[in-house]
Amino acid sequence: MIDAVVMGRLGIDLYPNQLATPLRDVRTYTRFVGGFAGNVATGLARLGVHVAIVSRVGDEGHGEFVRTWLADEGVDVRFLRTDPYWLTPPTFCEVWPPDNFPILFYRRPTAPDWQLSPDDFDHEEVASARLLYATGTGLAQSPSRETTLDALRAHRGTTIFDLDWRPSLWDAPADYPPLAAQAVASADIVIGNEEEVAAAGIGDVPRLIVKRGERGATVFEDGDATDVPGHPVDVVNGLGAGDAFAAAVGQGLLQGLPLVEAVRRGNVAGALVAAQLACSEAMPRIEDLEAALV
């Protein structure tokens, strides 16, 4: 039985080997699996969770790289489809520690994961998983939009909706708040940073986790607000820290931990990734997370 399912954005990250360098001057890059779904699925697998990914890649070498990497990490890739036309999207970034990491997405006019359709996965298996992750980026285009919302509504376990607000990926950014509201209505837990919460216009929800970077996170649960302090590190690259956070929160919930304690684990996992250049390859394994929590 699948413990967790992660739906959504997937591609390759091309991270510069020259830090604190404008993109125009970067000469070499290292390729990693990237995107919310790729990072979170890897993070969960490394924490001992039986996780499946629901997404698409292109029918070319980058897609093969993504599939092989995830499978080798222990991710169930049965529902990772190969798109017959659209290519696996690359994402470039600049790295200016400690707090400036511009991102350049290549996802126009579309990308394989935005072509995600109901025929791409077993609905009963996904609906019966203990945990389901979906993101705001998955709502930016059809048919991924309808597929994501339908999966959230049908899910019988705990649903986590990550706001994942990327305005550059929306043809009409004004469409984001009403679509996010539909997803939030079907979610048990909503995750986002302060900017994302404001962009989505989030009102009262049963459980909301607001990420605050090095300041940690605030958990809003049943009318109470609890600040959970951050885990101090020397930041190399903040990208991917939020995905490690989401994975560790989910793993904690699957272990039966209270939400605040799961968020404490998430803060530590995010910090461990922020201290490294990579995203997916930096996701902590369970022994690394437990050691850092001591």
C-alpha positions as CSV (number, residue, x, y, z in Angstrom):
1,M,0.0,0.0,0.0
2,I,1.2,3.5,-0.8
3,D,1.8,5.7,2.2
4,A,2.0,9.0,0.3
5,V,1.4,10.4,-3.1
6,V,3.0,13.5,-4.5
7,M,1.4,15.2,-7.6
8,G,2.7,18.0,-9.7
9,R,5.7,19.9,-11.0
10,L,8.7,17.9,-12.1
11,G,11.8,18.6,-14.2
12,I,15.5,19.1,-14.0
13,D,17.3,21.8,-12.1
14,L,20.5,23.2,-13.6
15,Y,22.4,24.8,-10.8
16,P,25.5,26.9,-11.4
17,N,28.9,25.7,-10.4
18,Q,29.9,29.3,-10.0
19,L,28.1,30.9,-7.0
20,A,27.4,34.6,-6.6
21,T,27.6,34.9,-10.4
22,P,25.0,36.4,-12.9
23,L,23.4,33.8,-15.1
24,R,25.0,35.5,-18.2
25,D,28.4,34.7,-16.8
26,V,27.8,31.1,-15.6
27,R,29.7,28.6,-17.8
28,T,28.9,25.2,-16.2
29,Y,26.0,23.6,-14.3
30,T,25.2,20.5,-12.4
31,R,22.0,18.7,-13.2
32,F,19.6,17.5,-10.5
33,V,16.0,16.2,-10.4
34,G,13.9,19.2,-9.5
35,G,10.4,20.6,-9.0
36,F,8.1,20.2,-6.0
37,A,7.0,16.6,-6.9
38,G,10.5,15.4,-7.5
39,N,12.0,17.0,-4.4
40,V,9.2,16.0,-2.0
41,A,9.0,12.5,-3.3
42,T,12.7,12.1,-2.9
43,G,12.6,13.6,0.6
44,L,9.8,11.2,1.7
45,A,11.6,8.2,0.3
46,R,14.7,9.1,2.1
47,L,12.7,9.3,5.3
48,G,11.5,5.8,4.9
49,V,8.0,6.5,3.4
50,H,6.6,4.4,0.6
51,V,5.8,7.2,-1.8
52,A,4.5,7.3,-5.3
53,I,4.8,10.2,-7.7
54,V,2.0,11.3,-10.1
55,S,3.4,13.4,-12.9
56,R,4.9,13.4,-16.4
57,V,8.3,13.8,-18.0
58,G,9.4,14.1,-21.6
59,D,10.3,11.2,-24.0
60,E,14.0,12.0,-24.0
61,G,17.2,11.8,-22.0
62,H,16.3,14.2,-19.3
63,G,13.0,12.4,-18.7
64,E,14.9,9.1,-18.5
65,F,17.3,10.7,-16.0
66,V,14.5,11.8,-13.8
67,R,12.7,8.5,-13.9
68,T,15.9,6.5,-13.1
69,W,17.0,8.9,-10.3
70,L,13.6,8.7,-8.6
71,A,13.3,4.9,-8.9
72,D,16.9,4.5,-7.5
73,E,15.8,6.6,-4.5
74,G,12.9,4.2,-3.8
75,V,10.1,6.3,-5.3
76,D,7.3,4.4,-6.9
77,V,7.3,5.6,-10.5
78,R,4.4,3.5,-11.9
79,F,2.3,6.7,-12.3
80,L,5.1,8.8,-13.7
81,R,4.0,8.9,-17.4
82,T,6.1,9.8,-20.4
83,D,4.6,12.6,-22.5
84,P,4.8,11.8,-26.2
85,Y,5.3,15.5,-27.3
86,W,6.4,18.0,-24.6
87,L,10.0,17.9,-23.3
88,T,11.2,17.7,-19.7
89,P,11.5,21.3,-18.5
90,P,14.8,22.7,-17.2
91,T,15.0,25.3,-14.5
92,F,18.0,27.6,-14.0
93,C,18.9,29.5,-10.9
94,E,21.4,32.0,-9.6
95,V,22.8,31.4,-6.1
96,W,23.6,34.5,-4.0
97,P,23.8,33.4,-0.4
98,P,22.2,33.9,2.0
99,D,18.9,35.0,0.6
100,N,18.8,35.7,-3.1
101,F,18.1,32.8,-5.5
102,P,16.5,34.0,-8.7
103,I,14.8,31.2,-10.7
104,L,14.3,31.0,-14.5
105,F,11.7,28.5,-15.6
106,Y,11.5,27.0,-19.1
107,R,7.8,25.9,-19.1
108,R,6.3,27.8,-22.0
109,P,3.9,27.2,-23.6
110,T,3.4,24.1,-21.4
111,A,5.2,21.2,-19.8
112,P,4.6,17.5,-19.4
113,D,3.3,17.7,-15.8
114,W,0.7,20.3,-16.9
115,Q,-0.7,17.6,-19.3
116,L,-1.4,15.3,-16.4
117,S,-4.7,13.6,-17.0
118,P,-7.1,11.2,-15.1
119,D,-5.9,8.3,-17.2
120,D,-2.3,8.7,-15.9
121,F,-2.8,6.9,-12.5
122,D,-4.9,4.4,-10.6
123,H,-7.6,6.5,-8.8
124,E,-8.3,4.0,-6.1
125,E,-4.7,3.6,-5.1
126,V,-4.2,7.4,-5.0
127,A,-7.4,8.0,-3.1
128,S,-6.6,5.4,-0.5
129,A,-3.0,6.6,0.2
130,R,-2.6,7.9,3.8
131,L,-1.2,11.2,2.5
132,L,-1.6,13.2,-0.7
133,Y,0.4,16.3,-1.7
134,A,-0.8,18.7,-4.4
135,T,0.4,22.2,-5.3
136,G,-0.7,25.6,-6.6
137,T,1.5,25.2,-9.7
138,G,-0.6,22.2,-10.7
139,L,-3.6,24.5,-11.1
140,A,-1.9,26.9,-13.5
141,Q,-3.0,25.0,-16.7
142,S,-5.5,22.3,-17.8
143,P,-5.8,19.4,-17.8
144,S,-3.5,19.3,-14.7
145,R,-5.8,21.8,-13.0
146,E,-8.9,19.6,-13.1
147,T,-6.9,16.4,-12.5
148,T,-5.4,17.9,-9.3
149,L,-8.7,19.3,-8.0
150,D,-10.5,16.0,-8.6
151,A,-7.7,14.1,-6.8
152,L,-7.9,16.3,-3.8
153,R,-11.7,16.0,-3.6
154,A,-11.6,12.2,-3.9
155,H,-8.8,11.6,-1.4
156,R,-9.8,9.7,1.7
157,G,-6.6,10.3,3.8
158,T,-4.8,13.5,4.8
159,T,-4.4,16.0,2.1
160,I,-1.6,18.6,2.1
161,F,-1.9,21.5,-0.3
162,D,1.2,23.5,-0.8
163,L,0.4,27.0,-2.2
164,D,3.5,27.0,-4.4
165,W,2.8,30.5,-5.8
166,R,4.9,31.1,-8.9
167,P,3.3,34.1,-10.7
168,S,5.6,33.7,-13.7
169,L,4.0,30.3,-14.4
170,W,0.5,31.7,-14.7
171,D,-0.9,33.2,-18.0
172,A,-3.5,35.0,-15.8
173,P,-2.2,35.4,-12.2
174,A,-5.6,36.7,-11.1
175,D,-6.9,33.1,-11.6
176,Y,-4.8,31.8,-8.8
177,P,-6.8,32.9,-5.7
178,P,-10.1,31.4,-6.7
179,L,-8.5,28.1,-7.9
180,A,-6.4,28.0,-4.8
181,A,-9.5,28.4,-2.7
182,Q,-11.0,25.3,-4.3
183,A,-7.9,23.3,-3.4
184,V,-7.8,24.7,0.1
185,A,-11.4,23.6,0.6
186,S,-10.4,20.0,0.0
187,A,-7.2,20.1,2.0
188,D,-6.6,19.1,5.6
189,I,-3.4,21.1,5.8
190,V,-2.3,24.1,3.9
191,I,1.4,25.1,3.6
192,G,2.9,28.4,2.3
193,N,5.1,31.3,3.1
194,E,3.8,34.7,4.0
195,E,3.8,36.0,0.4
196,E,1.9,32.9,-0.8
197,V,-0.7,33.1,1.9
198,A,-1.3,36.7,1.0
199,A,-1.5,35.9,-2.7
200,A,-4.0,33.1,-2.2
201,G,-6.1,35.2,0.1
202,I,-6.3,32.5,2.7
203,G,-8.9,32.9,5.3
204,D,-9.8,30.6,8.2
205,V,-8.6,27.0,7.5
206,P,-8.5,24.1,10.0
207,R,-4.7,23.8,9.8
208,L,-2.3,26.3,8.2
209,I,1.5,26.2,8.3
210,V,3.1,29.6,7.5
211,K,6.8,29.2,6.6
212,R,9.0,32.1,7.8
213,G,12.4,31.1,6.6
214,E,15.2,31.3,9.2
215,R,12.5,32.4,11.7
216,G,10.9,29.0,11.5
217,A,7.2,28.6,11.0
218,T,3.9,29.3,12.6
219,V,1.2,26.6,13.0
220,F,-2.4,27.7,13.1
221,E,-4.5,24.8,14.3
222,D,-8.1,24.9,15.7
223,G,-7.9,28.6,16.5
224,D,-4.4,28.5,18.2
225,A,-1.2,29.8,16.8
226,T,2.2,28.2,17.7
227,D,5.5,29.6,16.7
228,V,8.1,26.9,15.9
229,P,11.7,28.2,15.9
230,G,14.0,27.7,13.0
231,H,17.1,25.6,12.9
232,P,20.2,27.9,12.4
233,V,22.6,27.0,9.5
234,D,24.9,28.9,7.1
235,V,22.7,29.1,4.0
236,V,24.2,28.1,0.7
237,N,21.0,27.8,-1.4
238,G,17.5,28.3,0.0
239,L,15.8,26.6,-2.9
240,G,14.4,23.2,-2.0
241,A,14.3,23.9,1.7
242,G,10.5,24.2,1.6
243,D,10.2,20.9,-0.2
244,A,12.4,19.2,2.5
245,F,10.1,20.9,5.1
246,A,7.0,19.5,3.4
247,A,8.4,16.0,3.2
248,A,9.5,15.9,6.9
249,V,6.1,17.3,8.0
250,G,4.4,14.5,6.1
251,Q,6.7,11.9,7.5
252,G,6.1,13.1,11.0
253,L,2.3,13.0,10.5
254,L,2.5,9.4,9.2
255,Q,4.4,8.6,12.5
256,G,1.4,9.9,14.5
257,L,3.2,13.1,15.7
258,P,1.3,16.2,16.6
259,L,1.4,18.8,13.8
260,V,3.6,21.2,15.8
261,E,6.2,18.5,16.4
262,A,6.0,17.5,12.7
263,V,6.7,21.1,11.8
264,R,9.7,21.2,14.1
265,R,11.1,18.2,12.1
266,G,10.3,20.1,8.9
267,N,12.2,23.2,10.1
268,V,15.3,21.0,10.7
269,A,15.0,19.2,7.4
270,G,14.6,22.5,5.5
271,A,17.7,23.9,7.2
272,L,19.8,20.8,6.3
273,V,18.9,21.3,2.6
274,A,19.5,25.1,2.7
275,A,23.1,24.4,3.9
276,Q,23.8,22.7,0.5
277,L,23.7,23.6,-3.1
278,A,21.4,20.8,-4.4
279,C,17.7,20.3,-3.8
280,S,16.8,16.6,-4.4
281,E,20.2,15.3,-3.8
282,A,20.4,17.2,-0.5
283,M,17.2,15.8,1.0
284,P,18.1,14.3,4.4
285,R,17.9,10.6,5.1
286,I,16.1,9.6,8.2
287,E,19.4,9.1,10.2
288,D,20.6,12.6,9.2
289,L,17.3,14.1,10.3
290,E,17.2,12.2,13.6
291,A,20.8,13.2,14.4
292,A,20.1,16.9,13.7
293,L,17.0,16.8,16.0
294,V,19.0,15.8,19.0
